[in-house]
């Protein structure tokens, strides 16, 4: 790694420590499953000799968003959803949508959902339709009580 790359990595590590120290990040079982699958896909690609392809890009993009972007300002209104999802936040990274809930009092973020489907408004498999169904079914109620 070049000196410039080491500086960037060090700066990123320092930023990550300062942000993650202010907010604890937790995953729902649903989000953890998708995150683990993305990580596993990257590991399989590495085992096959692919050291920087699409699986790496996707996993790193999602990982950086969860570790660095969301904890910086998890309650930012620009990330807010509307309607029945007004208590939740989301961010778009590539074709993925990451949805979470947060508490400023408890300094806690719960990553509830990482989409695996493409966004197509009105479609039954639209990530927001899937997330809405999960929320309305009570799937996250126990986790939300911790906030």
C-alpha positions, 0 to 999 in steps of 0.5 A, a space after each residue: 500500500 502506498 503512503 497515500 493509501 495508508 494515510 487514507 486508511 488511517 484517516 478512515 479508521 479514526 473517523 470510524 472510531 469517532 462516529 461509531 463511539 457516538 452511536 451503537 449500531 445493531 442489526 435486525 436478523 433480516 439485515 444481518 442475513 443480507 449483510 452476511 450473504 454479501 460478505 460471503 459472496 465477496 469471500 467466495 469471489 476472493 477464493 476464485 481469484 477475483 480480488 476487486 470485482 463487483 462482489 467486493 464493490 457491493 460489500 464495501 459500499 454497504 459496509 462503509 455506509 453502515 459503519 461511516 455514513 449512517 452513524 455521522 447523522 442517523 436522524 437527518 431528515 433528508 434520510 427520512 421516509 414518509 407515511 407509515 414509515 415516517 419513524 424510519 430512515 433510508 439511504 440509497 447506495 447503488 441498487 441497494 436501500 438500507 433502512 434503519 431506526 435510531 434513537 438520539 437518547 440512547 445513541 443507538 441505530 438499528 439497521 432493519 433492512 437491506 434490500 436485495 431487489 431493484 427499486 420499481 415503484 408500485 411493484 410488489 417486490 419494490 424494496 419499500 413495499 417489502 419493508 412496509 410489509 415487514 414493519 406493518 407485520 410487527 417483525 421489528 417491534 421487539 427491536 424497536 422497543 429497545 430504542 
